Amino acid sequence: MIKTHPFVERFIKEIGKDTPMSLEGNLSALIAFGSFNHEWSELIREQYGFSFGPLLSVVQGKHCVVAFSRDTYYNTMLEGFEKFKQQGENMRHVTKFEQSWRDSDALVKEFPLETIPKMGNEELRALLVRTFNITKASYSASVFSEMLDENAVKGMYTTAGGTEREFGEFFRISSSPTFESFALRIDQMLVESISLSETQSFFSDYFITPPLEEIGKKRETLIAERGGRAAIEKDIGHIHKELALNKTAADSYRPTLSVPLQTVFDYVQLCMYTRDVRRLPFNKLFTLGSNIARELCKREGITQNRAPYFFPWELTKGPISEDLKEEIEKRMQNGYLCYMSTDGATVGYDSIDEVRTQLFAFVDSYSAGKELVGSAAYRGQVKGTIQIIRSEKDFPTFKRGNILVTSMTRPEFVPLMKRASAIITDEGGVTCHAAIVSRELKLPCITGTKNATRVLHDGDVVEVDAEKGIVRILERK
């Protein structure tokens, strides 16, 4: 019998009776763990009144699995709603997020890319600290926007006096975006004549922002994948028409609601907007942090592709020791474990595959049933073949017409989403990227199934019933 790894044992003990959940994606020590770590946890405690709890991550290359408490994640959304009922958009979380956005814009304007090579080492280290301090402030203030799902909206709606019969219409209109999404802004970037330095942040993710010299090629590749500029401009026009229709519907429908139901309606809209639009300051900060980290590595004689494997605090302490250089090589070549708690980060290098397996087993033990059940982000019914995409390296294999299954989508997934017949994600709700883009594309989408990427297999034939939020397995590969 395989013994439970100490990191997994500690995680199980510390989350107690809470339900665990996991996310997968491109996450790095530099960007992801520079943004949500022990200092971020303290900000969560200050702003929401409770601890977020531990995060256990398994990282190999770009790919990361991170597990944490679903309950505390969900509670940030509920706490946000309580504050919103009292203060509306003047609630502290919104004002703090808006301030951090202004701070990020000011910082990026003060330190454009061309200034980085001219700065001294201590100046760069201090700037890296400032960059991630704003990132943590922005992320902690806006995390309330992430876990809103159909069940949560229905609970708020019912408590506010809404009827079962009319909920469908309420949910459809309240969860339809009326703002320009980050995905739409990427489309606009692709067809407009803006500089590569302005374009760079649009290609950022939670792993690292690509260096400036790669951006031109990436931009042209993305344009080609989307069918050329004319096709993108056509998509932009179509989405603008849809947004105008959504805005008209919302403006007509909202006044017919009682004041308590208007509050629920407005909170749904706020969560969608906040979660999506925050990618603008996030990506600018990630880009500044990435450029600083690469410059510090360059000055230490370290290949710049090692930058994502440093935690920010390792780069800000001073000259990089030989021992740390060896540790970075170990992280890059073999992967690593990271246990994040209020005490700080504990890094390990043993039994990586076993920890991932044990972590998934623990998370999946809270899921039951033969059908996958989630939230319907955009309604419809589709039968098709499953294709699981875990990271960007899988993108070239995706076949048009297949059903896209992934842990969660990000802006770089949009070309795949446009080729898919439906979308299924492990995580997410009303405000997630998959939900917003699927509504723009009118693509059946079910989010928040918890473990679709592990229950389903490439080649399985399924029915996606996005009317009921159910995935039925019709034929196993």
C-alpha positions in Angstrom: 0.0 0.0 0.0 1.4 3.4 -1.0 1.7 5.8 1.9 0.0 9.1 1.6 2.6 11.8 0.9 3.2 14.3 3.9 2.1 17.2 1.7 -1.2 15.5 0.9 -1.6 14.5 4.6 -1.1 18.0 5.7 -3.5 19.4 3.1 -6.3 16.9 4.1 -5.8 17.8 7.7 -5.7 21.6 7.3 -8.8 21.9 5.0 -10.7 19.7 7.5 -14.3 19.2 6.6 -14.2 21.5 3.6 -14.7 20.2 0.1 -11.5 20.2 -1.9 -11.2 21.4 -5.5 -8.4 21.5 -8.1 -7.5 23.7 -11.0 -5.1 22.9 -13.8 -3.2 25.2 -16.2 0.0 27.0 -17.0 1.1 28.3 -13.6 4.6 29.3 -12.5 6.5 30.0 -9.3 7.1 33.5 -10.6 3.7 34.6 -11.7 1.1 32.4 -10.1 2.7 32.0 -6.7 3.9 35.6 -6.8 0.2 36.5 -7.0 -1.5 34.1 -4.6 0.7 33.1 -1.7 0.9 33.5 2.1 0.9 37.3 1.9 -2.2 37.1 -0.4 -3.8 34.8 2.2 -3.4 37.6 4.8 -5.1 40.1 2.5 -8.0 37.6 2.1 -8.3 37.4 5.9 -8.3 41.2 6.2 -10.9 41.8 3.4 -13.2 38.8 3.8 -12.8 38.0 7.5 -11.6 34.4 7.1 -8.5 32.5 6.0 -8.4 31.1 2.5 -6.6 28.0 3.7 -3.7 26.0 2.2 -2.9 25.6 -1.5 -1.1 22.4 -2.6 0.5 22.6 -6.1 2.1 20.0 -8.3 4.2 21.5 -11.1 5.9 19.9 -14.1 7.2 22.2 -16.8 4.4 24.7 -17.5 1.6 22.5 -16.3 0.4 22.8 -12.7 -2.3 21.3 -10.6 -3.3 23.3 -7.6 -5.8 22.1 -4.9 -7.5 24.2 -2.2 -10.8 24.5 -0.3 -13.9 24.9 -2.5 -15.8 26.1 0.5 -13.6 29.1 1.3 -13.4 30.0 -2.4 -17.2 29.9 -2.6 -17.5 31.9 0.6 -15.5 34.9 -0.9 -18.4 35.2 -3.4 -21.1 35.0 -0.7 -19.2 37.6 1.5 -18.9 39.8 -1.5 -22.7 39.6 -2.0 -23.4 40.6 1.6 -21.2 43.6 1.2 -22.8 44.5 -2.1 -26.3 44.4 -0.6 -25.1 46.9 2.0 -22.9 49.2 -0.1 -23.5 48.5 -3.7 -20.5 49.2 -6.0 -19.0 51.3 -3.2 -18.2 48.1 -1.4 -14.6 47.9 -0.2 -13.7 45.0 -2.5 -14.6 47.0 -5.6 -12.9 50.2 -4.5 -9.7 48.3 -3.6 -9.8 46.6 -7.0 -10.3 49.9 -8.8 -7.4 51.4 -6.8 -5.1 48.5 -7.6 -6.0 48.9 -11.3 -5.1 52.6 -11.2 -1.9 51.7 -9.4 -1.0 49.1 -12.0 -1.6 51.5 -14.9 0.6 54.1 -13.2 3.4 51.7 -12.5 3.5 50.3 -16.0 3.4 53.8 -17.4 6.3 54.9 -15.1 8.5 51.9 -16.1 8.0 51.0 -19.8 10.0 48.1 -21.2 12.9 50.2 -22.5 13.7 51.5 -18.9 14.3 48.0 -17.5 17.8 47.4 -18.8 18.9 50.9 -17.6 17.9 50.3 -14.0 20.3 49.1 -11.2 19.9 45.7 -9.6 18.4 47.0 -6.4 16.0 49.2 -8.3 14.8 46.2 -10.3 14.4 44.1 -7.1 12.4 46.9 -5.4 10.2 47.3 -8.6 9.5 43.5 -8.6 8.3 43.8 -5.0 6.0 46.7 -5.9 4.7 44.8 -9.0 3.6 41.8 -7.1 2.3 43.8 -4.1 -0.2 45.4 -6.5 -1.0 42.0 -8.1 -1.8 40.5 -4.7 -3.9 43.5 -3.8 -5.8 43.3 -7.1 -6.4 39.6 -6.9 -7.5 39.5 -3.3 -9.9 42.3 -3.8 -11.5 40.7 -6.9 -11.6 37.0 -5.9 -15.2 37.4 -4.9 -16.1 37.5 -8.6 -14.9 34.0 -9.4 -17.2 31.4 -7.9 -20.7 32.7 -8.8 -22.6 29.8 -10.5 -26.2 29.1 -11.5 -27.0 27.5 -8.1 -25.6 30.5 -6.2 -27.6 32.9 -8.4 -30.7 30.8 -7.9 -30.3 30.9 -4.1 -29.9 34.7 -4.1 -32.8 35.1 -6.5 -35.1 32.9 -4.4 -34.2 34.6 -1.1 -34.9 38.0 -2.8 -38.5 36.8 -3.6 -38.0 35.5 -7.1 -40.2 32.6 -8.4 -39.1 29.3 -9.9 -41.1 29.9 -13.1 -39.4 33.1 -13.9 -35.8 32.2 -12.9 -34.8 31.0 -16.4 -35.4 34.4 -17.9 -33.7 36.2 -15.0 -30.6 34.0 -15.3 -30.4 34.3 -19.0 -30.6 38.1 -19.0 -28.5 38.7 -15.9 -25.7 36.4 -17.0 -25.5 37.9 -20.6 -22.5 40.2 -20.8 -23.1 43.8 -21.7 -19.4 44.8 -21.7 -16.4 44.3 -24.0 -14.7 41.1 -22.8 -11.0 40.5 -22.7 -11.3 38.1 -25.5 -13.0 40.8 -27.6 -10.2 43.2 -26.7 -7.7 40.6 -28.0 -9.6 40.5 -31.3 -9.4 44.3 -31.5 -5.7 44.2 -30.8 -5.2 41.8 -33.6 -6.7 44.1 -36.2 -5.5 47.4 -34.9 -2.1 48.9 -35.6 -0.6 49.1 -32.1 3.0 48.6 -31.1 4.5 45.3 -30.1 5.2 46.6 -26.6 1.5 47.5 -26.2 0.6 44.1 -27.6 2.9 42.1 -25.3 0.6 41.9 -22.3 -2.2 40.4 -24.3 -0.1 37.2 -24.6 0.5 36.9 -20.9 -0.7 34.0 -18.7 0.0 32.7 -15.2 3.3 31.2 -16.3 5.1 34.1 -17.9 4.7 36.8 -20.5 6.7 35.9 -23.7 9.6 38.3 -24.4 9.0 41.1 -26.8 11.0 39.5 -29.6 8.5 36.7 -29.8 5.3 38.8 -29.9 5.3 39.8 -33.6 5.4 36.1 -34.7 2.8 35.1 -32.0 0.5 37.9 -33.2 0.7 36.9 -36.8 0.2 33.2 -36.0 -2.9 34.0 -34.0 -4.3 36.1 -36.8 -3.8 33.2 -39.2 -5.4 30.7 -36.8 -8.4 33.0 -36.6 -8.8 33.1 -40.4 -7.2 36.4 -41.1 -8.0 40.0 -40.2 -11.2 40.2 -42.3 -12.6 37.2 -40.4 -11.7 38.7 -37.1 -13.3 42.0 -38.0 -16.4 40.1 -38.9 -16.4 38.4 -35.5 -15.9 41.8 -33.8 -18.9 43.2 -35.6 -21.1 40.2 -34.7 -20.1 40.4 -31.0 -20.8 44.1 -30.8 -24.3 43.5 -32.2 -24.8 40.8 -29.6 -23.6 43.1 -26.8 -26.0 45.8 -28.0 -28.9 43.4 -27.9 -27.8 42.2 -24.4 -27.7 45.8 -23.2 -31.1 46.6 -24.6 -32.6 43.4 -23.0 -31.0 44.2 -19.6 -32.1 47.8 -19.7 -35.7 46.8 -20.4 -35.8 43.9 -18.0 -34.1 45.3 -14.9 -36.7 48.0 -14.1 -39.4 45.3 -14.0 -37.7 43.6 -11.0 -38.2 44.4 -7.3 -35.4 46.2 -5.6 -34.0 43.0 -3.9 -34.0 41.3 -7.3 -32.3 44.2 -9.0 -29.5 43.9 -6.4 -29.0 40.2 -7.4 -29.1 41.2 -11.0 -26.5 43.9 -10.5 -24.2 41.6 -8.5 -24.2 39.0 -11.3 -23.3 41.7 -13.8 -20.6 43.1 -11.4 -19.0 39.7 -10.9 -18.9 39.0 -14.7 -17.4 42.3 -15.4 -14.9 42.3 -12.6 -13.6 38.8 -13.3 -13.1 39.5 -17.0 -11.8 43.0 -17.0 -9.2 42.4 -14.3 -7.1 40.6 -16.9 -6.1 44.0 -18.2 -4.2 45.1 -15.0 -3.2 41.5 -14.2 -1.6 41.0 -17.6 0.2 44.3 -17.5 1.6 43.5 -14.1 2.6 40.0 -15.2 4.4 41.5 -18.2 6.3 43.9 -16.1 7.2 41.2 -13.6 8.3 38.9 -16.4 10.5 41.5 -18.0 12.2 42.3 -14.7 12.8 38.7 -13.9 14.3 38.0 -17.2 16.6 41.0 -16.9 17.8 39.9 -13.4 18.5 36.4 -14.7 20.4 37.8 -17.7 22.6 39.8 -15.3 23.3 36.7 -13.3 24.3 34.7 -16.4 21.2 32.6 -16.1 19.3 31.6 -19.2 16.1 33.7 -19.3 13.8 30.7 -19.8 14.7 29.8 -16.1 12.9 33.0 -14.9 9.4 31.4 -14.4 10.9 28.8 -12.0 12.0 31.5 -9.4 9.6 32.6 -6.7 9.7 36.4 -6.7 11.1 36.6 -3.2 14.1 34.5 -4.4 14.9 37.2 -7.0 14.5 40.1 -4.6 16.8 38.9 -1.9 20.0 39.8 -3.8 22.6 37.9 -5.8 21.5 34.4 -6.7 23.5 31.7 -5.0 24.9 28.6 -6.7 22.7 26.4 -4.5 19.6 28.3 -5.7 20.7 27.9 -9.4 20.9 24.2 -8.9 17.5 24.2 -7.3 16.0 26.1 -10.2 17.5 23.4 -12.6 15.8 20.8 -10.5 12.4 22.6 -10.7 12.8 23.0 -14.5 13.9 19.5 -15.3 11.9 17.4 -12.8 9.1 19.5 -11.5 8.3 20.4 -7.9 5.7 20.5 -5.2 4.7 23.7 -3.4 2.7 23.8 -0.2 1.4 27.4 0.4 0.0 28.3 3.8 0.0 31.4 6.0 3.4 30.2 7.2 4.8 30.7 3.7 5.9 28.3 0.9 7.3 24.8 1.4 8.9 23.3 -1.7 9.5 19.6 -2.3 10.9 17.5 -5.1 10.0 13.9 -4.3 7.1 11.6 -5.5 5.6 14.2 -7.9 3.5 11.7 -9.9 2.3 10.0 -6.7 1.3 13.3 -5.1 -0.7 14.3 -8.2 -2.5 10.9 -8.2 -3.2 11.2 -4.5 -4.5 14.7 -4.8 -6.8 13.9 -7.7 -8.1 10.8 -5.7 -8.9 13.0 -2.7 -10.6 15.7 -4.8 -12.6 13.1 -6.9 -13.8 11.3 -3.7 -16.2 14.2 -3.3 -17.8 13.6 -6.7 -20.3 10.9 -7.3 -22.8 9.7 -10.0 -22.6 8.3 -13.5 -23.4 11.6 -15.1 -21.2 14.7 -15.0 -23.2 17.7 -13.7 -22.2 21.3 -13.9 -23.6 24.8 -14.6 -25.1 25.6 -18.1 -23.1 28.7 -19.2 -24.8 28.7 -22.7 -27.7 26.4 -23.4 -28.1 23.9 -26.1 -27.6 20.2 -26.9 -24.8 18.6 -28.8 -23.6 15.0 -29.4 -19.9 14.6 -30.3 -16.4 13.3 -29.6 -14.4 14.4 -26.6 -11.0 15.9 -26.9 -9.2 16.9 -23.7 -6.8 19.8 -23.8 -4.6 20.2 -20.7 -2.2 22.9 -21.9 -1.0 24.9 -24.9 1.1 22.0 -26.2 -2.1 20.1 -26.9 -3.6 23.0 -29.0 -2.3 21.8 -32.5 -4.0 18.4 -32.1 -7.5 19.8 -31.6 -9.9 18.7 -34.4 -12.7 21.0 -35.6 -16.1 19.9 -34.4 -14.8 18.0 -31.3 -16.1 18.8 -27.8 -13.4 20.8 -26.0 -12.8 19.5 -22.4 -10.4 21.3 -20.2 -9.9 22.3 -16.6 -10.7 25.9 -17.4 -10.2 28.1 -20.4 -8.2 31.3 -20.8 -7.9 33.8 -23.6 -5.4 31.7 -25.5 -8.1 29.0 -25.8 -10.3 31.2 -28.0 -9.2 29.8 -31.4 -9.9 26.3 -30.1 -13.3 27.3 -28.7 -14.2 28.7 -32.2 -13.5 25.2 -33.7 -15.3 23.3 -31.0 -19.0 22.1 -31.1 -19.3 22.4 -27.3 -17.2 23.2 -24.2 -17.0 21.3 -20.9 -14.8 22.5 -18.0 -13.9 21.2 -14.6 -14.2 24.5 -12.9 -15.9 27.9 -13.4 -19.3 29.4 -13.2 -21.2 32.4 -14.5 -18.2 34.7 -14.6 -15.5 32.4 -15.9 -13.8 32.9 -19.3 -15.5 29.9 -20.8 -18.9 31.1 -19.8 -18.5 34.6 -21.2 -16.9 33.5 -24.5 -19.4 30.7 -25.0 -22.2 33.3 -24.8 -20.5 35.4 -27.3 -20.0 32.4 -29.7 -23.5 30.9 -28.9 -21.7 27.7 -28.1 -23.2 25.1 -25.7 -21.1 25.1 -22.6 -21.1 23.4 -19.2 -18.8 24.7 -16.5 -17.9 23.4 -13.0 -18.2 19.7 -13.6 -15.3 19.3 -11.1 -13.5 16.3 -12.8 -14.5 16.1 -16.5 -10.9 15.9 -17.5 -10.4 12.8 -15.5 -13.8 11.0 -16.0 -13.8 11.5 -19.8 -11.3 10.3 -22.2 -10.2 11.3 -25.7 -12.5 9.7 -28.2 -15.5 9.2 -25.9 -18.8 10.1 -27.5 -21.0 12.1 -25.2 -24.2 14.2 -25.2 -23.8 17.7 -23.8 -27.1 18.7 -22.4 -26.5 22.3 -21.7 -30.2 22.8 -21.0 -29.8 20.9 -17.8 -26.1 21.1 -17.2 -25.5 17.4 -17.7 -22.9 15.4 -19.7 -24.0 11.9 -20.6 -21.5 9.3 -21.7 -22.9 7.5 -24.8 -19.8 5.5 -25.9 -16.4 4.9 -24.4 -13.4 4.9 -26.6 
